[in-house]
Amino acid sequence: MAINFDNALGVHQYSLGVRAQRAEVISSNIANANTPHYKAQDVDFASAMKAASSHQQGLSMSQTADKHFDLTALSQQHVQYRTPTQADTGDGNTVDTQKEQAAFMQNSLEYQMSLGFLEGSFSGMRKALRGD
C-alpha cells in the first residue's frame, strides 16, 4: 500500500517552505535597515500557502521528483513591498527594525512549530511501519 504524503503530512510540509522563504525576506530587510532607498518586503503568507498546497499559479516542480516544491518560484510570486508604518527619515528607507525583528522572531517560532508537527507525523508513520 502506497503512502500519500500530502494526506499524512498535511499543510506543514508546505508551511515549512513558505516560512523559510519569509525568514530570508525578513532577514534581508533587517540587513538593509540602513541602506538608503531600500523598501521593506514581506511574503504574503496566505496566498503563498494557497498556491503551495494547491500547486497552482505557475509553481513549477523540480526535475528530480514530481512532488518537489519550487521555492524560487514561490519567493518571486508572493513577495510584496510592505506598507511603511513610520515617517520617512529622509533617506527613503521603509524598514522598521523593531517590527522586522518581531516578525522574524514570530516566524522563527512558527517555523519550529511546523518542524515539530512534521516530526510528529514522521514519528507516527515510523511507528505504523514498525508495528509499534
Contacts in CASP RR format, 6 or more apart in sequence:
PFRMAT RR
TARGET T0000
AUTHOR 0000-0000-0000
METHOD contacts of the structure
MODEL  1
MAINFDNALGVHQYSLGVRAQRAEVISSNIANANTPHYKAQDVDFASAMK
AASSHQQGLSMSQTADKHFDLTALSQQHVQYRTPTQADTGDGNTVDTQKE
QAAFMQNSLEYQMSLGFLEGSFSGMRKALRGD
3 125 0 8 1.000
5 13 0 8 1.000
5 67 0 8 1.000
6 13 0 8 1.000
8 121 0 8 1.000
8 125 0 8 1.000
9 118 0 8 1.000
9 121 0 8 1.000
10 121 0 8 1.000
11 49 0 8 1.000
11 53 0 8 1.000
12 114 0 8 1.000
12 117 0 8 1.000
12 118 0 8 1.000
12 121 0 8 1.000
13 69 0 8 1.000
13 118 0 8 1.000
14 49 0 8 1.000
14 52 0 8 1.000
14 53 0 8 1.000
14 69 0 8 1.000
15 49 0 8 1.000
15 110 0 8 1.000
15 114 0 8 1.000
16 111 0 8 1.000
16 114 0 8 1.000
16 115 0 8 1.000
16 118 0 8 1.000
17 52 0 8 1.000
17 69 0 8 1.000
17 71 0 8 1.000
17 74 0 8 1.000
18 43 0 8 1.000
18 45 0 8 1.000
18 48 0 8 1.000
18 49 0 8 1.000
18 52 0 8 1.000
18 74 0 8 1.000
18 78 0 8 1.000
19 107 0 8 1.000
19 110 0 8 1.000
19 111 0 8 1.000
19 114 0 8 1.000
20 71 0 8 1.000
20 111 0 8 1.000
21 43 0 8 1.000
21 48 0 8 1.000
21 71 0 8 1.000
21 74 0 8 1.000
21 75 0 8 1.000
21 78 0 8 1.000
21 79 0 8 1.000
22 42 0 8 1.000
22 43 0 8 1.000
22 45 0 8 1.000
22 107 0 8 1.000
23 104 0 8 1.000
23 107 0 8 1.000
23 108 0 8 1.000
23 111 0 8 1.000
24 75 0 8 1.000
25 41 0 8 1.000
25 42 0 8 1.000
25 43 0 8 1.000
25 75 0 8 1.000
25 79 0 8 1.000
26 42 0 8 1.000
26 100 0 8 1.000
26 103 0 8 1.000
26 104 0 8 1.000
26 107 0 8 1.000
27 104 0 8 1.000
28 41 0 8 1.000
29 38 0 8 1.000
29 40 0 8 1.000
29 41 0 8 1.000
29 42 0 8 1.000
29 82 0 8 1.000
29 95 0 8 1.000
29 100 0 8 1.000
30 95 0 8 1.000
30 97 0 8 1.000
30 100 0 8 1.000
30 101 0 8 1.000
30 104 0 8 1.000
32 38 0 8 1.000
32 93 0 8 1.000
32 95 0 8 1.000
33 93 0 8 1.000
33 95 0 8 1.000
33 97 0 8 1.000
33 100 0 8 1.000
34 93 0 8 1.000
35 93 0 8 1.000
36 91 0 8 1.000
36 92 0 8 1.000
36 93 0 8 1.000
37 91 0 8 1.000
37 92 0 8 1.000
37 93 0 8 1.000
38 92 0 8 1.000
38 93 0 8 1.000
38 94 0 8 1.000
38 95 0 8 1.000
39 81 0 8 1.000
39 82 0 8 1.000
39 93 0 8 1.000
39 94 0 8 1.000
40 81 0 8 1.000
40 82 0 8 1.000
40 84 0 8 1.000
40 94 0 8 1.000
40 95 0 8 1.000
40 96 0 8 1.000
40 100 0 8 1.000
41 79 0 8 1.000
41 80 0 8 1.000
41 81 0 8 1.000
41 82 0 8 1.000
42 79 0 8 1.000
42 80 0 8 1.000
42 82 0 8 1.000
42 103 0 8 1.000
43 75 0 8 1.000
43 78 0 8 1.000
43 79 0 8 1.000
43 80 0 8 1.000
44 78 0 8 1.000
44 79 0 8 1.000
44 80 0 8 1.000
45 78 0 8 1.000
47 78 0 8 1.000
48 74 0 8 1.000
48 77 0 8 1.000
48 78 0 8 1.000
50 56 0 8 1.000
51 57 0 8 1.000
51 58 0 8 1.000
51 59 0 8 1.000
51 74 0 8 1.000
51 77 0 8 1.000
51 78 0 8 1.000
52 59 0 8 1.000
52 69 0 8 1.000
52 74 0 8 1.000
55 61 0 8 1.000
57 77 0 8 1.000
58 73 0 8 1.000
58 77 0 8 1.000
59 69 0 8 1.000
59 70 0 8 1.000
59 73 0 8 1.000
59 74 0 8 1.000
59 77 0 8 1.000
60 70 0 8 1.000
60 73 0 8 1.000
61 67 0 8 1.000
61 68 0 8 1.000
61 69 0 8 1.000
61 70 0 8 1.000
62 68 0 8 1.000
62 69 0 8 1.000
62 70 0 8 1.000
81 94 0 8 1.000
82 94 0 8 1.000
84 94 0 8 1.000
84 96 0 8 1.000
85 96 0 8 1.000
85 99 0 8 1.000
86 94 0 8 1.000
86 96 0 8 1.000
88 94 0 8 1.000
END
